[in-house]
Amino acid sequence: MYELIDKALAAGFFDAVWMDSVELECEPRLRELCNPEGCPKHGNNWVCPPGSGTLEECAEKVSRFGRGLIVRSLSEIEPSFDDFQSLSRRHNFRLRDFIEAHCSEGYEILALTSGGCVFCEKCAYPEPCLKPNVRMNSLSAYGIDVGKLCESAGLEYSFRPDRIYHVALILTK
């Protein structure tokens, strides 16, 4: 699995860390941020509530995986909200391409990221997901503290006006 680090770096990620053991807590205080008033994606796709399932269902999914690869993209600019959305989508398209090239065959994965899934042009929600085995689930919807996740991997994570870290976790069995 450590070869995935080199492949992630070659794919254009800023850095990548393989974790032989991943313990994640799905925190209600973070999930509460996923609401119709706080996020325009709420109720519009399979990776945000209510499509993502209850927090308990998310925790059960996460518990089935014990290891994973953290990948990050870094943007060193002062973006507007629109720019942030564009940068986040770029990160997630890179993640999508990486998953398709290196993780979709022979691996059972759970991909968690910021910014939402980009596998389909338009999410089929509320109709069944067209790519449930590789869709990119929302870290926020799963109540995962990205700062704690990065800290557990020895990675810096901060909010600065000139630097944005886009983080994803590809969990495997």
Beta strands, then each sheet from edge to edge (+ up, - down):
strand 1: 15-19
strand 2: 67-75
strand 3: 109-113
strand 4: 136-138
strand 5: 164-172
sheet 1: 1+ 2- 5+ 3- 4-
end
